């Protein structure tokens, strides 16, 4: 799917055909396109139609997010993974619109969208591999009204932004995405 999405010849039909072959991905795309966030005037029941309405760039980011978020099975015991994914999808859409409203180019908008989609991946990594310690983070948040990143710093001596940025650096993502994720709680 990522190969097709990156192709100059990619079309809504070709992307939709690939997505339809994966029931989980199809269901997630349809769930997202029909969510109140996208505000569609009617129910969308076709993956191809969803791809047309959302556009290739949005679908590319959604597919990346779906694939990444589906890998964290153990984190489900500690975190509301679906809620975090929804938050990241909304953040991605807002980031893209802000970049475009500022008159920046499409590549910058795409990177902002990817950054928004993946900005909380470090939370999932920490919860996946250190569930007991992440429960301590959750307890700190609930008992002291401490922001997530400060509670993580207290328990792990690192934040989810730093962990996520490190992983994405290993994956070879562009520096502006890595920096955006590393500093999303301190953008200045």
Phi, psi and omega per residue, in radians:
X1 nan -0.723 -3.130
X2 -1.184 -0.611 3.085
X3 -1.092 -0.802 3.135
X4 -1.142 -0.735 -3.142
X5 -1.111 -0.525 3.124
X6 -1.473 -0.151 -3.104
X7 -1.329 2.514 3.083
X8 -1.185 -0.389 -3.123
X9 -1.618 0.064 -3.111
X10 -1.045 2.381 3.076
X11 -2.279 2.877 3.103
X12 -1.018 -0.673 -3.128
X13 -1.143 -0.808 -3.103
X14 -1.181 -0.690 3.114
X15 -1.188 -0.757 3.109
X16 -1.046 -0.689 3.117
X17 -1.070 -0.694 3.140
X18 -1.233 -0.771 -3.112
X19 -1.110 -0.694 -3.121
X20 -1.018 -0.474 -3.134
X21 -1.245 -0.270 3.134
X22 -1.987 1.860 -3.068
X23 -1.058 -0.719 -3.136
X24 -1.104 -0.782 3.129
X25 -1.146 -0.727 3.120
X26 -1.037 -0.824 -3.123
X27 -1.083 -0.729 -3.108
X28 -1.180 -0.741 3.108
X29 -1.071 -0.787 3.136
X30 -1.154 -0.665 3.091
X31 -1.082 -0.777 -3.108
X32 -1.193 -0.776 -3.107
X33 -1.145 -0.508 3.139
X34 -1.600 0.003 3.113
X35 -1.242 2.768 -3.118
X36 -1.093 -0.397 -3.115
X37 -1.069 -0.748 -3.117
X38 -1.418 -0.284 3.007
X39 1.001 0.702 3.116
X40 -1.170 2.448 -3.086
X41 -1.246 -0.276 3.124
X42 -2.535 2.914 3.133
X43 -1.249 2.288 3.114
X44 -1.762 2.158 -3.096
X45 -2.041 -0.024 -3.139
X46 -1.950 2.268 3.111
X47 -1.087 -0.726 3.130
X48 -1.054 -0.740 3.106
X49 -1.134 -0.678 3.102
X50 -1.053 -0.749 3.134
X51 -1.111 -0.728 3.124
X52 -1.089 -0.826 -3.084
X53 -1.185 -0.674 -3.097
X54 -1.419 -0.588 -3.085
X55 1.617 2.668 -3.065
X56 -1.046 -0.751 -3.081
X57 -1.129 -0.736 3.127
X58 -1.157 -0.749 3.138
X59 -1.100 -0.702 3.121
X60 -1.011 -0.783 -3.132
X61 -1.209 -0.696 3.099
X62 -1.086 -0.757 3.139
X63 -1.100 -0.772 3.099
X64 -1.020 -0.825 3.137
X65 -1.099 -0.768 3.133
X66 -1.056 -0.800 -3.114
X67 -1.105 -0.804 -3.124
X68 -1.140 -0.827 -3.077
X69 -1.193 -0.418 -3.132
X70 -1.286 -0.229 -3.084
X71 -1.431 -0.194 -3.004
X72 -1.817 1.348 -3.105
X73 -1.333 -0.736 -3.106
X74 -1.202 -0.501 -3.129
X75 -1.123 -0.402 3.133
X76 -1.024 -0.506 -3.137
X77 -1.281 -0.295 -3.035
X78 -2.013 -0.601 -3.031
X79 -2.202 2.678 3.018
X80 -1.404 1.401 -2.995
X81 -1.008 -0.740 -3.139
X82 -1.108 -0.702 3.107
X83 -1.149 -0.680 3.099
X84 -1.140 -0.713 3.109
X85 -1.087 -0.776 3.101
X86 -1.056 -0.742 3.100
X87 -1.039 -0.758 -3.127
X88 -1.173 -0.652 3.087
X89 -1.109 -0.777 3.118
X90 -1.133 -0.740 3.115
X91 -1.049 -0.744 3.138
X92 -1.062 -0.798 -3.123
X93 -1.133 -0.742 3.123
X94 -1.150 -0.733 3.134
X95 -1.057 -0.776 3.129
X96 -1.072 -0.813 -3.125
X97 -1.125 -0.669 3.095
X98 -1.096 -0.773 3.136
X99 -1.088 -0.786 3.138
X100 -1.170 -0.669 3.107
X101 -1.105 -0.497 3.106
X102 -1.450 0.007 3.077
X103 1.411 0.317 3.129
X104 -1.420 2.925 -3.049
X105 -1.353 2.963 -3.085
X106 -1.122 -0.646 3.115
X107 -1.081 -0.721 3.115
X108 -1.148 -0.700 3.101
X109 -1.116 -0.727 3.112
X110 -1.105 -0.759 3.121
X111 -1.135 -0.665 3.089
X112 -1.105 -0.666 3.137
X113 -1.192 -0.741 3.091
X114 -1.099 -0.736 3.123
X115 -1.054 -0.792 3.114
X116 -1.084 -0.697 -3.133
X117 -1.120 -0.645 -3.015
X118 -1.850 0.078 -2.989
X119 -1.092 -0.407 3.138
X120 -1.846 0.269 -3.128
X121 -1.052 -0.534 3.114
X122 -1.103 -0.593 3.072
X123 -1.068 -0.765 -3.121
X124 -1.156 -0.721 3.117
X125 -1.071 -0.820 -3.130
X126 -1.107 -0.779 -3.128
X127 -1.200 -0.603 -3.137
X128 -1.152 -0.766 -3.009
X129 -1.724 -0.313 -3.137
X130 -2.372 1.079 -3.026
X131 -1.077 -0.664 -3.119
X132 -1.145 -0.771 3.109
X133 -1.174 -0.603 -3.132
X134 -1.236 -0.470 3.022
X135 -1.107 -0.610 3.066
X136 -1.103 -0.692 3.087
X137 -1.045 -0.835 -3.128
X138 -1.059 -0.734 3.112
X139 -1.102 -0.737 3.098
X140 -1.063 -0.738 3.138
X141 -1.074 -0.795 -3.090
X142 -1.243 -0.678 -3.050
X143 -1.511 -0.477 -3.071
X144 -2.064 0.042 -3.120
X145 0.993 0.572 -3.135
X146 -1.441 2.444 3.055
X147 -1.079 2.661 -3.090
X148 -0.907 -0.904 -3.041
X149 -1.116 -0.557 3.099
X150 -1.270 -0.664 3.093
X151 -1.143 -0.700 3.091
X152 -1.092 -0.747 -3.141
X153 -1.070 -0.674 -3.135
X154 -1.182 -0.733 -3.083
X155 -1.439 -0.774 -3.020
X156 -1.821 -0.251 -3.008
X157 1.118 0.455 3.085
X158 -2.754 2.685 3.120
X159 -1.825 2.865 3.108
X160 -1.119 -0.509 3.079
X161 -1.114 -0.760 3.125
X162 -1.165 -0.743 3.137
X163 -1.134 -0.807 3.130
X164 -1.084 -0.749 3.128
X165 -1.094 -0.704 3.122
X166 -1.064 -0.844 3.135
X167 -1.045 -0.823 -3.101
X168 -1.177 -0.483 3.007
X169 -1.145 -0.729 3.082
X170 -1.103 -0.588 3.117
X171 -1.320 -0.193 3.097
X172 1.491 0.390 3.093
X173 -1.235 2.764 -3.107
X174 -1.063 2.630 -3.097
X175 -1.007 -0.656 -3.097
X176 -1.163 -0.544 3.063
X177 -1.242 -0.780 -3.140
X178 -1.051 -0.808 3.136
X179 -1.137 -0.705 3.114
X180 -1.047 -0.707 3.137
X181 -1.276 -0.756 -3.129
X182 -1.052 -0.652 -3.020
X183 -1.966 0.403 -3.064
X184 -1.190 -0.263 3.025
X185 -1.697 -0.047 3.093
X186 -2.529 1.124 -3.006
X187 -1.108 -0.386 3.135
X188 -1.169 nan nan
